[in-house]
């Protein structure tokens, strides 16, 4: 897809962006005791950041929200059906494939009514369908304020696009992305859910499937307004898509292919597309761990010398010649063998 306008944000950050833990690093360096833990942690974080910036790849698992505003060929249309895939910002994708074979629900419809004695609050709500094959991804999130001494009611979503749903689930919480299941069993289509007078329950986590949404707002459709909530306030007419029917994800390459009714890739024609997914390595690759450790090792053994020294010569006693990294005037402070190891993990940057 050419001339892509693209924004990627972190919907849920990793718990840590260090690419190796302190204990493993000390094993590499042959260090025991804790006297140098503080400085080793600083170098560890710096080396991890350097590797991540060089590769444009955080390696660790995080949840991303990618948004696309693709441009299209103007008349005369010489290419009417380009089967281009969307390239996600991060890879490999770690979401399992949804087996449901239908589309998730769109934005929930939430009302409130007097009841209970709860304080004023705001809920984040997402819905899913349940079919004979499994559950869909949780759909588009809505932030719903609820006044004091009121209870929230979520209307049933309409019948699903492929007419496979036998019920639906409601996920709600007080923080975006942290919604949990509120019903003990799937709710029948056409039946609403009302919050208990005691408030939300801490049920099961949302299904971990990727959510892909497209909108056909037309060429003059406005951009979605700024929002602190994913992905509330999308363009009008947003359509969550069915995995395995409307799209497929190449987890290794981080690409999403749009499918037609025959199951063939036929290109993306929407004016707005977004994807919520998780990506990264469950375990940082061993060669990356070793590379980061070596970057720290260079700093560790360079503590007592001038890193800019190029040659030291005591005739008959000592002859030393070194620079830290590639030396003055180089494009990077990484030695060539470090760059070569990281090169294979570089992620294309969409500009």
Secondary structure as UniProt FT lines:
FT   STRAND          5..12
FT   HELIX           22..29
FT   TURN            35..36
FT   HELIX           37..55
FT   STRAND          62..69
FT   STRAND          86..87
FT   STRAND          110..114
FT   STRAND          121..131
FT   TURN            132..133
FT   STRAND          134..135
FT   STRAND          142..146
FT   TURN            148..149
FT   STRAND          150..154
FT   TURN            161..162
FT   STRAND          165..173
FT   TURN            176..177
FT   STRAND          180..181
FT   TURN            189..190
FT   STRAND          193..194
FT   TURN            197..198
FT   STRAND          211..215
FT   TURN            219..220
FT   TURN            236..237
FT   STRAND          238..240
FT   TURN            244..246
FT   STRAND          247..250
FT   TURN            251..254
FT   STRAND          255..259
FT   TURN            261..262
FT   STRAND          272..279
FT   HELIX           286..301
FT   TURN            302..304
FT   TURN            307..308
FT   STRAND          312..314
FT   TURN            315..317
FT   STRAND          318..320
FT   TURN            325..326
FT   TURN            328..329
FT   HELIX           336..343
FT   TURN            344..345
//
